[in-house]
Amino acid sequence: PIGDFTNSWEWLMPVVDKIDLILPDDSFVIISFNRCLIEWVNVEGLGNTRREATYKAVVEFINEYNKNK
């Protein structure tokens, strides 16, 4: 369920790890207070928490990745 991201990093961080493996060596993922930036495709997620921002960035990254495959 979508709401799980607000309670735990357990399912979200493995996805971030896989994204990090896909990115070229000179790209990065930054997670800060209420922002997550996936630099390679310039995807940014904003939220009220780190998890919410990261979730939004991950979803946007997946959408962009699938469009450009």
C-alpha positions, 0 to 999 in steps of 0.5 A, spaced: 500 500 500 502 507 498 501 509 505 507 504 508 512 509 506 510 514 511 512 508 517 518 505 514 524 505 510 524 498 509 521 497 502 523 504 500 531 504 501 532 497 497 528 501 491 533 507 492 539 502 492 537 499 485 536 506 482 543 508 485 546 502 481 542 504 475 545 511 475 552 513 472 558 513 476 558 521 476 550 521 478 547 521 485 541 521 489 540 526 495 535 525 501 535 531 505 529 534 510 523 534 505 527 533 498 530 528 494 533 529 488 535 524 483 540 528 479 541 523 473 534 525 470 533 531 474 528 528 478 526 532 485 521 530 490 518 534 495 514 532 501 513 534 508 518 528 510 524 525 508 520 519 506 515 522 503 520 526 498 524 520 497 517 516 495 515 522 490 522 522 487 522 514 486 515 514 483 517 520 478 524 516 476 521 510 475 516 513 470 521 517 467 526 511 466 520 507 463 518 512 458 526 513 456 527 505 456 
